[in-house]
Amino acid sequence: MERFSRYEFAPWPDDALSAAVNALARPMVTRLEQRWTDSPALTVELSDMDAPEDGRPVVRLEWDSFQGQIFALEVFDEFYSGPYAHAYAWRPGTERRFLHEVVNFPNPWIEEILADNPAVGAFPPYGPPVASRPEPLFDNPSWPEPTGRYYRPEDQVSGGLDVVISWPDGEEPDLDALQAQAREMREQWEAELRSCPRYRHLFIASDSGMVEVLCAGLPTWTRVE
C-alpha cells in the first residue's frame, strides 16, 4: 500500500489504445503470457465481457523482447486490488480509466526493487543507471551518475546505431555526404531517445485483475474481433 500511495497516475501515453480499451463496456484481462527467450516478451489481452461470447472484441498488447524489455511484472487478483483502489479508483473525481502510466520520479517501485536487491544496486541492471543505491556508486567510481527518468543534456546516450547506406551500382560514393548523412541519422536517433522516458511504469486495471509492468518501452497493440 505504501508504494501505491505515492504513485502519480497519468493517462497511458497512447491515446488511440486508451480509446480502444475505454470503448469496451466491461474490459477484463483474459490472457497474460510472458516469454523469456522469444518475442513478444509479454502479451496481455483485454476482452469485453459484456459482449456476446461469439465475436467478443479483444484488445491485445504485445511488448517486443528488445525495445520493450520487461524488468518487473506483478499481477493482482481483483480481490487484492485494494492498494490501487485506495490510490486511484475510489478517490472522488477520478476519471474512469483502465490504462495508466506512473510518472513520478523517484519511482517508488524502482526504490523498492533496489532496496530488496542491494547486491545489484542499480536500475536497470546494465547501461547507465536510471537510479542507484549509494553503495555501488561509491564502490564503482567509474559508474556514471544516475540519469533519472530522462537523459540529462550532459548524459551519454547508451547503445549504438548501425547505419547502412547504399548507392547505385557504378556510381562513386561521396564519402563526405555519406558521413554527413550517417551523422544526421545518429543525431535524430539520439534526440528521439532523449525525448522519451528511459523506462515505462505501466498499470492495467480491470474487473478480473490488475497488471503492473516495469519495462523499457511501450507495447504495440491490435484490436481482435
C-alpha positions, -999 to 999 in steps of 0.1 A, spaced: 0 0 0 28 24 9 42 23 -27 8 28 -43 1 58 -21 30 76 -37 21 68 -73 12 97 -97 -12 80 -121 -13 97 -155 -31 86 -187 -14 59 -208 8 77 -234 -11 62 -264 -45 79 -269 -57 55 -296 -51 25 -273 -68 41 -244 -98 49 -266 -100 13 -278 -100 -1 -243 -124 26 -230 -148 16 -258 -151 -19 -242 -182 -19 -219 -165 -41 -193 -128 -48 -201 -113 -77 -183 -78 -91 -185 -84 -126 -200 -49 -135 -211 -14 -128 -199 16 -146 -214 53 -139 -207 82 -154 -228 118 -153 -215 136 -163 -247 113 -153 -275 92 -123 -288 68 -109 -278 82 -108 -243 47 -101 -229 12 -104 -242 -18 -90 -224 -54 -93 -238 -84 -74 -225 -118 -87 -235 -153 -70 -234 -171 -94 -210 -204 -77 -216 -203 -85 -253 -217 -118 -267 -191 -146 -264 -192 -153 -301 -173 -124 -317 -163 -107 -284 -139 -78 -291 -104 -81 -277 -76 -56 -274 -42 -73 -275 -10 -56 -262 24 -70 -271 58 -60 -258 88 -66 -281 115 -86 -264 142 -59 -272 127 -25 -272 100 -33 -247 121 -55 -223 103 -64 -191 122 -56 -159 94 -64 -134 59 -77 -136 32 -81 -110 -3 -94 -113 -31 -88 -87 -64 -106 -85 -93 -82 -83 -98 -91 -46 -63 -78 -38 -66 -46 -58 -72 -25 -27 -39 -5 -29 -49 6 -64 -85 13 -54 -74 35 -25 -47 53 -45 -69 59 -76 -102 42 -84 -121 50 -52 -109 86 -50 -137 111 -57 -135 129 -91 -111 104 -107 -115 97 -144 -129 63 -154 -97 48 -168 -82 14 -172 -48 22 -186 -23 42 -166 13 53 -166 30 61 -132 51 92 -139 66 104 -106 104 102 -100 119 90 -78 98 60 -87 85 40 -57 86 6 -74 122 11 -85 132 22 -50 115 -9 -36 134 -31 -61 167 -15 -52 161 -19 -15 152 -56 -20 183 -62 -42 213 -45 -26 238 -68 -44 226 -53 -78 221 -18 -66 212 -2 -99 183 1 -122 184 -11 -149 210 -37 -142 231 -27 -172 240 5 -190 238 40 -175 217 37 -144 183 55 -140 186 51 -103 211 36 -79 218 29 -43 247 50 -29 269 20 -21 276 8 -57 282 43 -68 308 47 -40 323 12 -48 324 18 -86 336 54 -92 337 47 -129 299 44 -130 281 74 -145 257 93 -122 221 81 -125 202 99 -152 167 99 -137 136 92 -157 151 111 -188 186 115 -201 201 148 -189 218 170 -216 252 160 -203 245 123 -202 260 99 -227 233 80 -246 235 43 -241 237 19 -270 246 23 -306 231 28 -340 241 8 -371 238 30 -402 236 12 -435 237 34 -466 237 22 -502 242 39 -535 235 29 -571 259 5 -589 285 21 -609 284 55 -591 313 67 -570 301 74 -534 305 109 -520 322 99 -487 317 134 -471 280 133 -480 276 97 -466 293 107 -434 271 137 -430 240 115 -436 252 90 -411 259 117 -386 224 132 -391 207 98 -386 227 93 -354 216 128 -341 180 121 -349 182 87 -331 198 102 -301 173 131 -300 144 106 -300 160 86 -272 164 118 -251 128 128 -257 114 96 -242 115 82 -207 142 56 -201 117 32 -187 79 28 -186 59 21 -154 25 9 -167 -6 -2 -149 -36 -20 -164 -68 -22 -143 -98 -45 -150 -126 -63 -132 -106 -96 -134 -72 -84 -122 -45 -58 -123 -13 -59 -143 17 -38 -133 47 -36 -157 81 -20 -154 96 -21 -189 118 -5 -214 92 8 -238 55 8 -249 38 -22 -264 22 -24 -298 -15 -33 -299 -42 -46 -321 -80 -50 -318 -91 -85 -324 -128 -92 -333 
